[in-house]
Amino acid sequence: MIRFFLILTSLLGLPCWLVAEADEKKEAIEPEEAVIAPKVAGNLDIKNSADGSYPGGSTPKVGTWKVDAASKKLNVSPVPLVEGWMEFGQEIREKGATIAAVVRGPGDGRLQSRFGAGLYGKNGFQLRAVQVTDRLQLVRRGEVLEEVAFELVPGEAYHFELSVLEDEADWIIAGRVWLHETERPVEAMIRLKFSADELLFPLAGHPVITATPFSGEPVSFLSATAYLGEFVTPDPEPEPVEGKEGKEDKEAADELAEDEAGEEE
């Protein structure tokens, strides 16, 4: 009888053991999905560049480019007045990519600058802001392909984000510009589909930044990074909100400090 009872107990416990073993195997088969960071195709390390130099891995093609180490900015000189052009990073050949940059252009009245960022060198696309007319343009080989109205405040820093992504036999170009330290727009301001047959010249070249300082003052780039494939610029971290309890504690501490100062007097 005892032997029968032990056999029955073992059989009843067997399903639980099998389920537990199956769960362990399932966990082993389904590992946690790893977050894959976009591959950087080029970065302007402005913050760690020497004063009066330009970032390593970059090539000034047109204009005078110099780092101001004190302000951690890469400036384009207004002398000589030319369309400044700098390339950096690796050559991107027939692959989707994104460039993200932060730039500031001073100006007053009709003496205002234009500036932007692009992909694939001279045969690629550039997203360009024209301050004097408050226009945002998509440019290729000097030709404005599309433009939209966008108010630009001289002296303010703006984010530029341009993506050129493959869509079967076509390329989808999407451009956004927004005020620094504000949220990224959900919708692209400029969006264009370009067929491979329309290109004439292959999409092959380096990431670029460009500026024409018509205002007579330098245009300043705070950062510029290119990525292979799609990249979405993260929104700025929200400032911590002081809770009610924290606020009351701070007020109590301030009152205590005032009382102690009064007693010392």
Secondary structure, DSSP 8 states (H G I E B T S, - for coil): -HHHHHHHHHHHHHHHHHHHHHHHHHHHHS---------EEEE---TTS-TTS--TTEEEEES-EEEETTTTEEEE-SSS-S-EEEEES--EESS-EEEEEEEE--EETTEE-EEEEEESGGGSEEEEEEGGGTEEEEEETTEEEEEEE----TT-EEEEEEEEEEETTEEEEEEEEEETTS---SS-SEEEEEEHHHHSS--EE--EEEEE-TTSS-EEEEEEEEEES--------------HHHHHHHHHHHHHHHHHHHHH-
